[in-house]
Amino acid sequence: EGYDGEMKKGVAPSPIPHTGLNGKQSFTKLPEGEADIEVPRELTLEEIEAIPAEYKNCAERAHAAGFDGVEIHSSNGFLLDTFLQSSTNHRKDEYGGSPENRFRLVGKVLEAVCEVFPSHRVGIRISPNGAYNSMGSVDNHDAFLYYAKRIADMDLAYLHLTNGIGPPHTLGAMLSLDELRSVYAGTIIANSEYDAQSAEKEIETGRIDAVSFARLFISNPDLPERFAAKGSPLNDIAEYSVWWSTVENELGAAGYTDFPKMK
């Protein structure tokens, strides 16, 4: 039947507003200007306990569609990340407070998805050092070391680390790759701000096993071929305005399929 009024708001572990972007949804335009960022509604305990089944349902659909595996997005200020971080999770029940409690939902989501795919076909992405979407917490260093240990016990395909989209948060100590490797012996994939040379150098240290690329792939659809052709120039990372559609800027396929390939 849908939601009305307060129930129609975005949700989070606690009703804490996004503090960035001057309180405005920069990509949501209204006739009178940018929309205000709303304060999210606190999820009820019943709603939280239904979330793992939703992830399982998505995994079942992915499996039916022929996917080889799935990655759980638990980074960059999206829902699961807001449960992990003390700055956005002020709950007093079993889903808030200690790192053990804050990890509870993520753990249940991983367990639910691993009922569909074997654990070696499931990965998870985290961003302990990032400030994107107003994230970052004073205790992230120790909390995410704990989370990495818990994830290691689940024998997943990999742990995907977002090193940061832009500057890191400044609320506490950063979690280094050396520290992460000391508690996680499985496959670690790193992401953000790498090029071919820095990626190879990082992999050679043994702190990580692979590097993923995202924005470079948008402007360089033949990125592997460019990397293989040593010294081949890369197209610059495209600005958001080129490929991010808004109400006034309905780009369609533009910005995804029209970047030039290597000659």
N, C-alpha and C positions, 0 to 999 in steps of 0.2 A: 504493500500500500504506500510505501515511501514515508518520508519524514517531513514534519512541518516545524516551524518555529525554531526553538533551541536545538531540537534533534537534527536539524538540517545542517548544522555547523560542521566544520571539519573536526576531527577527533584527535586526541593525544592522551598520554598517560595522565597529564595534569593540565589544567587550564592556564598555560603559560604562553604569552604572545611571542611571536617572532619579533626580534628586536632590530633587525637590519632593514635596509632599504627605506629608511625614514618612515617606517610604518605603512608603506604602500606596496601593493601587489604590482610590481613594475610591468608584468606581462598581461595584466588583466585591466583592460581599458573600458571606461564608461563614458557616456557623452559629457559628463561633468569633469572627467579626468581619471586619474588612476584610482582604483578601488583600495579602500583601507584593508590592511591585514586584520582579519578577525581573530579574536581570542578563541582557541579551540575548546570544544566541549570535552570534559573528562570522561573517558570510557568507563562504563560500569563494569563490575566484576564479571557479570554474565556475558557482556560483549567481548571482553578480553578472552574469556575461556572459549569463545566461539571462533576466534581468529585462526588457531592452528588448522581447523577443519576447512577454512576458506583457502589457506595455502595448499592444503592437500588436494582440494578440488581443482585448483589451478594446475598443480603438478599432474593430476590425472588427465586433464585436458592436454597438457603438453606431451605426456606420454602417448596419448591416443593419436596426437598429431604427428608422432614420429620423432620427437626430440630425443637426443641422446642423454640429456640430463638437464638440470636446472641450477640456477644460482639464486640464493636468497639475498635480496638487497637489504642490508642492515647498516647502511652508511648515509652520510651526507644529510642528516636531519630528517630522513623519512621515518615512517612510523616505528619500525623496530629499533632504529638508532635512538629515537627519543625515549624508549624504555631503558636502553642501556646507560644513558647519560644522566648524571645526577642533576645537571642544570635544567633538564626538561622533565624529569621524573621525580615528583615530590610525593608520591603515593605513600600511604601508611599501611597498606595491606601486603599480601605476600608477593606482589609485583613491584614493590618499591622499597627504598631504604638501602639495604646491603647490596653489594655487587651480585651476590648469589640470587637475591630476589629479583634484581633488575634483569638478570639473564634468564629468568624463568620462562618468559614468553618466547624468547628466541630459541631456547632449548626445546620447548614444546613444538614450535614451528618446524625445527629441523627434524625432530622425531617423527612428526606427521608426514613430512615430505619423504622421509626415508622409508615410509611404508609403501610408497609408490615406486620410487627409484632406489636401487641399492645405494648405500652411503658413498661409494666411490664414484657415483654419478651426480653427486650433489656438492655444490660449493657455496661459500658464503662470502659476502663483501662487507668490510668494516672500514671505518675512517676515524681512528683514535685521535689523530692530530688536526683534523680539519675544522675550519670555522664556517664552512659553507652552510647556508640556512641558519645562521646564528648559533651554530653548535660549538662545543668545547666545554669541558668541565674541569674543575680543579683537581679531581681525583682520576682523570682519564688514564694517566700512566699506569697506576696500580690496577685500576678496574679492568682495563683492556688486557693487561697481562693475565689476569684471572680468566677473562673471557677466552683468551687464546688457549689457555690450558684446558678449559672445558671443551672447546671446539676440537682440540687435539684428541680428546678421548672419544670423539664421535667418528673418527676415521673417515673424514670427508675427502672428496676429490682434491680440494685445495682451499686455502684461505687467501682471499683476494683483498689486498690492502690498498686503499686510496690514500696516497701520501698527502694529498691536499689539492683542492681546486682553489688556487690562489694562496694567500698567506695562511699559515697555520694559526690556530687559536693561541691566545696568550694567557690563558687562565691557569696553566700548570705545566709541569714537565712534559716534554715530548717523549713518545715511545719510539725508540730507535729500532732499526731492522735487526741489529745485533741482539737486542733484548728480546724481540719477537722470536727470532730464530732459537734463542736459548730455551724457549718453552714450547716451540712448535717445530717438530722434526719433519712434518709432512710438506707437501708442495705449497710454496708461497708465491703468489703472483702479485707484482707491484704495478701501480698505475699512477699517472700524472707527471707531466712535464718531462718525460723521457724522449730522447731521440735514439737513433740506432746505436750511436757510439756509447752514450751513457747507459743504455739498456744492457749492452754487451758487457760493459765494465762492471755494472752492478751484479749481473749474473755470475761473472767470474769470481766475485768475492765469496760466493756460496751462501750469502745471506738470503737470497731469493732464488727461485728456480725459473721464473719467466716474467716477462713484462707484457702488459696489455696496452693497447692504444685505442683511443676513442675519437677525440676531436680531429687528430691528424688523419684518420680514416675518412672523415667527411670530405675534406679538401683534397685528399690523395686516395682515390678509390683503388689505386694499384699500389698501395703502400708496400706490400711485401716485395714486389718487383723493383720498386725504387730502392729499398734497402739492399736487395741482392745486387743491384747495379751500383757498386761502391761509388760514392761521390755524386750520385744523381741528385739534382736539386729537388727540394720539396716545395709544394705550394704552401703558402702561409696558412696558418689556422684561420678558418673563416670566422668573421664576426657573427655574433648572435643574430644581428639584423638580417643576415644573408639567409639563414636557414631556420630560424625560430619563428614560427607563425604566431601571429596575434590576431585580435579581432580586426584591426585595420590592415594587417599585413598577411593575407592569406596566400602563402607562397606555394602551396601544393607540393609538387615534386621538385620545384626549384630549390637549389641549395643542397640537394641530396644526389641528384643524378646528372648534373650538368658541369661538374668540375673536370677539367682536362686531364687525360691520362698522359703518362710519360711517352714522349715521341722516340 
